[in-house]
Amino acid sequence: MDHSERLQQTCYELLQQLNDDVNNSRPHVVDCAEVLDRCQTLIHNEANPQVKQVLETLSEVIGAYFLGRIAESALLYYLSEQFKIRDEDIHGLAKGLLELKSIPESKLPSKAASSLTAYPKISVIITTYNRKAFLHKAIKSILLQDYPHKEITVIDDCSTDGTDVLMKISYGDEPRVIYMRNESNSGPGNNRRKAFAAHADGEYILFLDDDDYLIDMNYLSKAVEFHRLHPEISFVAANVFLEYSQSKQLKVSSLQLSEIIRKHDYFMNFEQNGYPKPASTLTTIFKRKALIQMDILNMNMVNDASIYLRSLLIGDAGFIDVIAGVYRIHGNNITFNLSQGFLIENLEEKMLIRNMAIEQYGYGEQEMNEWFNHNVYDTISYYLMNSAKTHTDFQYMYTWAHQHCPHIYNQLRNEFRIKFMKKQLLRVAFVRSLLNRS
């Protein structure tokens, strides 16, 4: 029995036992704490590290469900996907968990009813390129949301895999889906801006990548309600599952942020310890007026970090502590193949943001120069460590740093001189090993 079969069997046994405990006429009915204790016992007794890792996530997900941090729809999705439980069996097997949560417990937070009396429009923008199977799932995850007033704009970057046929057959008669197709490839950043200008007239905006999708079917409603209760925020985001395509594993990615994060604190410490960036913009619902105020229509690089940073100049950030979507990671690691062009655009965008903060929003020049130095150092270091290959790559980035950020130039040169030499030696050793095999 391979580890995937063992995982399926272990999950089946746990859910079946729970159903028996909850539904049979025993004098003692199992409670939430006992379920989690059983999970910990399973984990402790498991010798296979891969199986143990998945069981740890199972325990975390069940605990999150009991605490109201994951919706029923997201729980059922997780059990079905991770343990390959058939759709017709999933409700029966999860019955014990679903009924157990309905048992009153003082530690469980009450679920406040939505006080929305009107439903402002949400405009969803999905950029896509040659991922028609993923795209179909992303669109459906929005259409299945319980929020009634939504519109999706799909902008296709000249795909060659039949995306246009899919859109015509599946969504040609769907009034809530607009399809735009480029005649030539222009990249996701330009496409977000183009689709926003053409069709994003909703009060709230969601930028969704074609390979990500929502699994909490009430999430849009929760996000709009959160905006209503907190008018000072520019955006609200939530937690996600990371889906590792190669290993077929789902892991919880929790931001662990406060419900409201002050804009200055988040902006100055963005992507540093205690201030993580949400996974892409998968769960992030922006106020349209904040995006307009931050000048999205004139942005050169409409990527997720830039949108977040500019939005934090306008308003605070909100966080809903639920697992709302799935962010796919293709392969074991996020790509290390950043192009120099992309990197320079990224750095120039941060220069613009620094200048905006000083000139329009009252940030001090010294603190913003320190902020810029830190961001440039992190960005260039990441590129040199993971993507740069030749001496020319390294020299180009040193020259850019010397011209635009001289305070970190010597630090970069000193730190990466030895690392570059090691890279070259490893590359030579690898080539020699290949030659010896031939």
C-alpha positions as CSV (number, residue, x, y, z in Angstrom):
1,M,0.0,0.0,0.0
2,D,1.6,3.3,-1.0
3,H,1.4,6.4,1.2
4,S,-1.6,7.9,-0.7
5,E,-3.6,4.8,-0.1
6,R,-2.6,4.8,3.5
7,L,-3.6,8.4,3.8
8,Q,-7.0,7.7,2.3
9,Q,-7.6,4.7,4.6
10,T,-6.5,6.6,7.7
11,C,-8.9,9.5,6.9
12,Y,-11.7,7.1,6.2
13,E,-11.2,5.3,9.5
14,L,-11.1,8.6,11.5
15,L,-14.3,10.0,9.9
16,Q,-16.1,6.7,10.2
17,Q,-15.2,6.4,13.9
18,L,-16.3,9.9,14.5
19,N,-19.7,9.2,12.8
20,D,-20.1,6.2,15.0
21,D,-19.3,8.2,18.2
22,V,-21.6,11.1,17.3
23,N,-24.6,9.1,15.9
24,N,-24.7,5.9,17.9
25,S,-26.4,5.7,21.3
26,R,-23.3,5.8,23.4
27,P,-23.5,7.3,26.9
28,H,-20.6,9.6,26.1
29,V,-20.5,11.7,22.9
30,V,-17.1,12.7,21.6
31,D,-16.3,16.5,21.8
32,C,-14.0,18.7,19.6
33,A,-11.0,18.3,21.9
34,E,-11.2,14.5,21.8
35,V,-11.3,14.6,18.0
36,L,-8.1,16.7,17.9
37,D,-6.5,14.3,20.5
38,R,-7.2,11.4,18.2
39,C,-5.6,13.2,15.4
40,Q,-2.5,13.8,17.5
41,T,-2.4,10.1,18.4
42,L,-2.5,9.2,14.7
43,I,0.3,11.6,14.0
44,H,2.4,10.3,16.9
45,N,2.0,6.7,15.8
46,E,2.8,7.4,12.1
47,A,6.3,6.4,11.0
48,N,6.2,7.7,7.4
49,P,7.2,11.4,7.4
50,Q,5.2,12.2,4.3
51,V,2.0,10.7,5.7
52,K,2.7,12.4,9.1
53,Q,2.9,15.7,7.4
54,V,-0.4,15.4,5.7
55,L,-2.0,14.1,8.9
56,E,-0.7,17.2,10.7
57,T,-2.5,19.4,8.1
58,L,-5.7,17.3,8.6
59,S,-5.5,18.0,12.3
60,E,-5.0,21.7,11.7
61,V,-7.9,21.9,9.2
62,I,-10.3,20.1,11.6
63,G,-9.2,22.4,14.4
64,A,-9.8,25.4,12.1
65,Y,-13.3,24.1,11.3
66,F,-14.2,23.8,15.0
67,L,-13.1,27.4,15.6
68,G,-14.9,28.8,12.6
69,R,-11.7,29.5,10.6
70,I,-12.8,27.3,7.7
71,A,-16.2,27.1,6.1
72,E,-18.1,23.8,5.5
73,S,-17.6,24.2,1.8
74,A,-13.8,24.6,2.2
75,L,-13.6,21.7,4.7
76,L,-15.4,19.4,2.3
77,Y,-13.2,20.5,-0.6
78,Y,-10.1,19.7,1.5
79,L,-11.2,16.3,2.5
80,S,-12.3,15.4,-1.1
81,E,-9.1,16.7,-2.8
82,Q,-6.5,15.6,-0.3
83,F,-7.9,12.2,0.4
84,K,-9.6,11.5,-2.9
85,I,-13.0,10.9,-1.3
86,R,-15.7,10.7,-4.0
87,D,-18.2,13.5,-4.2
88,E,-21.1,11.1,-3.5
89,D,-19.4,9.9,-0.3
90,I,-18.0,13.2,1.1
91,H,-21.1,14.4,3.0
92,G,-21.7,11.0,4.6
93,L,-18.1,10.7,5.8
94,A,-17.9,14.2,7.0
95,K,-21.3,14.0,8.8
96,G,-19.7,13.5,12.2
97,L,-17.5,16.6,11.9
98,L,-20.4,18.7,10.6
99,E,-22.8,17.6,13.4
100,L,-20.1,17.9,16.0
101,K,-19.6,21.6,15.3
102,S,-23.4,22.1,15.7
103,I,-23.1,21.0,19.4
104,P,-23.0,24.2,21.5
105,E,-19.6,24.9,23.1
106,S,-18.6,28.0,25.0
107,K,-15.2,28.1,23.2
108,L,-16.7,28.3,19.7
109,P,-17.2,31.8,18.3
110,S,-20.8,32.7,17.4
111,K,-21.4,33.4,13.7
112,A,-22.9,36.8,13.3
113,A,-25.6,37.2,10.6
114,S,-24.8,39.5,7.7
115,S,-26.3,42.9,8.1
116,L,-26.0,43.7,4.4
117,T,-29.1,45.3,3.1
118,A,-27.7,46.1,-0.4
119,Y,-25.1,44.3,-2.5
120,P,-22.6,46.6,-4.1
121,K,-21.0,45.2,-7.3
122,I,-17.8,43.2,-7.2
123,S,-15.7,43.3,-10.4
124,V,-13.4,40.2,-10.8
125,I,-10.5,40.5,-13.2
126,I,-8.9,37.2,-14.3
127,T,-5.8,37.3,-16.5
128,T,-5.0,34.1,-18.4
129,Y,-2.6,32.6,-20.8
130,N,-2.7,29.0,-22.1
131,R,-4.3,27.5,-18.9
132,K,-7.9,26.8,-20.0
133,A,-8.4,23.9,-17.6
134,F,-7.3,26.0,-14.6
135,L,-9.2,29.0,-15.9
136,H,-12.5,27.0,-16.0
137,K,-12.1,26.2,-12.3
138,A,-11.2,29.8,-11.4
139,I,-14.3,31.1,-13.1
140,K,-16.6,28.5,-11.6
141,S,-15.3,29.3,-8.1
142,I,-16.5,32.9,-8.5
143,L,-19.8,32.0,-10.1
144,L,-20.6,29.6,-7.2
145,Q,-20.1,32.3,-4.6
146,D,-23.3,33.1,-2.7
147,Y,-22.7,36.9,-3.3
148,P,-25.3,37.9,-5.9
149,H,-23.9,41.1,-7.5
150,K,-20.6,40.1,-9.3
151,E,-19.1,40.3,-12.7
152,I,-16.1,38.6,-14.1
153,T,-13.8,39.9,-16.8
154,V,-11.4,37.4,-18.4
155,I,-8.6,38.9,-20.3
156,D,-6.8,36.3,-22.5
157,D,-3.2,37.2,-23.5
158,C,-3.5,35.6,-26.9
159,S,-3.7,32.0,-25.8
160,T,-3.1,29.2,-28.3
161,D,-4.6,26.3,-26.3
162,G,-8.2,26.8,-27.2
163,T,-9.1,29.2,-24.4
164,D,-11.2,31.2,-26.8
165,V,-13.3,28.1,-27.7
166,L,-13.7,27.2,-24.0
167,M,-15.0,30.7,-23.2
168,K,-17.4,30.7,-26.1
169,I,-18.9,27.2,-25.4
170,S,-18.9,27.5,-21.6
171,Y,-19.6,31.2,-20.9
172,G,-20.8,32.7,-24.2
173,D,-24.3,32.9,-22.8
174,E,-23.3,33.8,-19.3
175,P,-24.1,37.5,-18.7
176,R,-21.9,37.7,-15.7
177,V,-18.7,36.8,-17.7
178,I,-17.0,39.2,-20.1
179,Y,-14.3,37.8,-22.4
180,M,-11.5,40.0,-23.8
181,R,-8.8,38.6,-26.1
182,N,-5.5,40.3,-27.0
183,E,-4.1,40.1,-30.5
184,S,-0.5,39.9,-29.1
185,N,1.0,39.0,-25.8
186,S,1.4,41.9,-23.4
187,G,1.8,40.3,-19.9
188,P,-0.4,40.0,-16.9
189,G,0.4,43.5,-15.4
190,N,-0.7,45.3,-18.6
191,N,-3.8,43.1,-18.9
192,R,-4.9,43.9,-15.3
193,R,-4.8,47.6,-16.1
194,K,-6.5,47.1,-19.5
195,A,-9.4,45.1,-18.0
196,F,-9.7,47.4,-15.1
197,A,-10.1,50.4,-17.4
198,A,-12.6,48.6,-19.7
199,H,-14.9,46.9,-17.3
200,A,-14.1,47.2,-13.6
201,D,-16.9,49.5,-12.5
202,G,-17.8,47.7,-9.3
203,E,-17.4,49.2,-5.9
204,Y,-15.0,46.4,-5.0
205,I,-12.3,44.7,-7.1
206,L,-10.7,41.2,-7.1
207,F,-7.7,40.4,-9.2
208,L,-7.6,36.6,-9.7
209,D,-4.8,34.6,-11.5
210,D,-6.1,31.9,-13.8
211,D,-4.6,29.0,-11.8
212,D,-6.0,30.1,-8.3
213,Y,-9.6,29.7,-7.1
214,L,-11.9,30.3,-4.1
215,I,-13.3,27.4,-2.0
216,D,-15.2,29.3,0.7
217,M,-18.5,29.9,-1.1
218,N,-19.4,32.7,1.3
219,Y,-16.1,34.6,1.1
220,L,-17.2,37.5,-1.1
221,S,-20.1,38.1,1.2
222,K,-17.8,38.1,4.2
223,A,-15.3,40.4,2.6
224,V,-18.0,43.0,1.6
225,E,-19.4,42.9,5.1
226,F,-16.0,43.5,6.5
227,H,-15.5,46.5,4.2
228,R,-18.9,47.9,5.4
229,L,-17.9,47.5,9.0
230,H,-14.4,49.0,8.5
231,P,-14.6,51.9,6.0
232,E,-11.0,52.9,6.7
233,I,-9.5,49.9,4.9
234,S,-8.2,49.8,1.3
235,F,-8.5,46.0,1.1
236,V,-9.2,42.9,3.0
237,A,-7.5,39.5,2.6
238,A,-7.7,36.0,4.1
239,N,-5.7,32.7,4.4
240,V,-5.3,30.0,1.7
241,F,-4.3,26.5,1.1
242,L,-1.1,26.1,-0.8
243,E,-1.5,23.3,-3.4
244,Y,1.8,21.7,-4.3
245,S,1.2,20.3,-7.8
246,Q,4.0,17.8,-7.8
247,S,3.5,16.2,-4.4
248,K,-0.3,16.6,-4.5
249,Q,-0.3,18.1,-1.0
250,L,-2.4,20.9,0.4
251,K,-0.9,22.9,3.2
252,V,-2.4,25.8,5.2
253,S,-0.9,29.2,4.7
254,S,-2.0,31.5,7.6
255,L,-1.1,35.2,7.6
256,Q,-1.5,35.5,11.3
257,L,-2.3,39.2,11.1
258,S,-4.5,41.4,13.3
259,E,-8.0,42.1,12.1
260,I,-7.0,45.7,11.2
261,I,-3.3,46.6,10.4
262,R,-2.5,50.2,10.3
263,K,-1.4,51.4,6.9
264,H,1.9,53.0,8.0
265,D,3.0,49.9,9.9
266,Y,2.1,47.5,7.1
267,F,3.6,49.7,4.4
268,M,6.9,50.3,6.1
269,N,7.3,46.6,7.1
270,F,5.7,44.9,4.1
271,E,7.0,41.3,3.6
272,Q,9.1,41.5,6.7
273,N,8.7,39.4,9.8
274,G,5.2,39.8,11.2
275,Y,3.9,41.6,8.0
276,P,3.6,38.9,5.3
277,K,2.2,39.5,1.9
278,P,-1.0,37.6,1.1
279,A,-0.7,34.8,-1.5
280,S,-1.0,36.8,-4.7
281,T,-4.3,38.7,-4.7
282,L,-6.3,35.6,-4.6
283,T,-8.4,36.5,-1.5
284,T,-8.0,40.3,-1.6
285,I,-11.0,42.5,-2.2
286,F,-9.9,46.1,-2.9
287,K,-12.0,49.2,-2.7
288,R,-12.1,50.6,-6.3
289,K,-11.9,54.2,-5.1
290,A,-8.6,53.3,-3.3
291,L,-7.2,51.8,-6.5
292,I,-8.2,54.9,-8.5
293,Q,-6.7,57.2,-5.8
294,M,-3.4,55.2,-5.9
295,D,-3.3,55.8,-9.7
296,I,-3.7,52.3,-10.9
297,L,-4.5,53.4,-14.5
298,N,-1.0,54.9,-14.8
299,M,1.0,52.1,-13.2
300,N,3.8,50.6,-15.3
301,M,3.7,47.3,-13.3
302,V,0.4,46.2,-12.0
303,N,1.7,43.2,-10.0
304,D,0.5,42.1,-6.5
305,A,3.2,43.7,-4.4
306,S,2.9,47.1,-6.1
307,I,-0.9,47.1,-5.8
308,Y,-0.6,46.3,-2.1
309,L,2.0,49.0,-1.4
310,R,0.2,51.7,-3.3
311,S,-3.1,50.7,-1.6
312,L,-1.4,51.0,1.8
313,L,-0.7,54.7,1.1
314,I,-4.5,55.2,0.9
315,G,-5.9,53.1,3.7
316,D,-5.5,50.4,6.4
317,A,-5.5,46.7,5.6
318,G,-8.1,44.2,6.9
319,F,-7.7,40.5,7.6
320,I,-10.4,37.8,7.9
321,D,-9.0,34.7,9.7
322,V,-10.5,32.1,7.4
323,I,-9.1,29.8,4.7
324,A,-10.8,31.1,1.6
325,G,-8.9,29.9,-1.5
326,V,-6.3,27.7,-3.1
327,Y,-3.0,29.1,-4.4
328,R,-1.3,26.6,-6.7
329,I,2.5,26.2,-6.6
330,H,3.6,24.4,-9.8
331,G,6.6,22.3,-8.8
332,N,8.2,22.3,-5.4
333,N,9.3,25.9,-5.4
334,I,8.1,29.2,-6.8
335,T,9.9,30.1,-10.0
336,F,13.5,31.3,-9.7
337,N,13.6,32.5,-13.4
338,L,13.1,36.2,-13.0
339,S,14.1,38.2,-16.0
340,Q,16.2,41.3,-15.8
341,G,13.5,43.3,-17.4
342,F,10.9,42.2,-14.9
343,L,13.3,43.0,-12.0
344,I,14.1,46.5,-13.3
345,E,10.4,47.3,-13.7
346,N,9.9,46.1,-10.2
347,L,12.7,48.4,-8.8
348,E,11.5,51.4,-10.8
349,E,8.0,50.9,-9.5
350,K,9.3,51.0,-5.9
351,M,11.1,54.2,-6.8
352,L,7.8,55.7,-7.9
353,I,6.1,54.5,-4.7
354,R,8.9,56.0,-2.6
355,N,8.4,59.3,-4.3
356,M,4.6,59.2,-3.9
357,A,4.9,58.5,-0.2
358,I,7.1,61.5,0.2
359,E,5.4,64.0,-2.1
360,Q,1.7,63.1,-1.7
361,Y,1.3,61.3,1.7
362,G,3.7,63.1,4.1
363,Y,6.2,60.4,4.7
364,G,9.7,61.6,5.7
365,E,12.4,61.5,3.1
366,Q,14.9,59.8,5.4
367,E,12.5,57.0,6.4
368,M,11.5,56.4,2.8
369,N,15.1,56.3,1.6
370,E,15.8,53.6,4.2
371,W,12.6,51.8,3.1
372,F,13.8,52.0,-0.5
373,N,17.3,50.8,0.3
374,H,15.9,47.8,2.2
375,N,13.5,46.9,-0.6
376,V,16.2,47.2,-3.3
377,Y,18.6,45.1,-1.4
378,D,16.1,42.3,-0.9
379,T,15.0,42.4,-4.5
380,I,18.4,42.4,-6.0
381,S,19.7,39.8,-3.5
382,Y,16.9,37.5,-4.5
383,Y,17.7,37.8,-8.2
384,L,21.4,37.3,-7.7
385,M,20.9,34.3,-5.5
386,N,18.3,32.5,-7.7
387,S,18.2,33.9,-11.2
388,A,21.5,35.5,-12.2
389,K,23.7,33.2,-14.2
390,T,26.6,35.1,-15.8
391,H,29.1,37.8,-14.8
392,T,27.1,40.2,-17.0
393,D,23.9,39.6,-15.0
394,F,25.7,40.4,-11.7
395,Q,27.5,43.4,-13.2
396,Y,24.3,44.9,-14.6
397,M,22.6,44.8,-11.2
398,Y,25.6,46.2,-9.4
399,T,25.6,49.1,-11.9
400,W,21.9,49.8,-11.4
401,A,22.4,49.8,-7.6
402,H,25.3,52.1,-7.9
403,Q,23.3,54.6,-9.9
404,H,20.0,54.5,-8.0
405,C,20.9,53.2,-4.5
406,P,24.6,53.8,-3.8
407,H,24.3,53.1,-0.1
408,I,23.8,49.3,-0.7
409,Y,26.2,49.0,-3.7
410,N,29.3,48.0,-1.7
411,Q,27.2,45.6,0.5
412,L,25.9,43.8,-2.5
413,R,29.3,43.6,-4.2
414,N,31.0,42.3,-1.0
415,E,28.3,39.7,-0.3
416,F,27.8,38.3,-3.7
417,R,31.4,38.3,-5.0
418,I,32.1,35.0,-3.2
419,K,28.7,33.6,-4.0
420,F,29.1,34.2,-7.7
421,M,32.5,32.4,-7.6
422,K,30.8,29.5,-5.9
423,K,28.1,29.4,-8.5
424,Q,30.6,29.3,-11.3
425,L,32.6,26.5,-9.6
426,L,29.4,24.4,-9.1
427,R,28.4,25.0,-12.7
428,V,31.8,23.8,-13.9
429,A,31.7,20.8,-11.7
430,F,28.2,19.9,-13.0
431,V,29.3,20.2,-16.6
432,R,32.3,18.0,-16.0
433,S,30.2,15.4,-14.3
434,L,27.9,15.3,-17.4
435,L,31.0,15.0,-19.7
436,N,32.3,12.1,-17.7
437,R,29.0,10.3,-18.0
438,S,29.0,10.5,-21.8
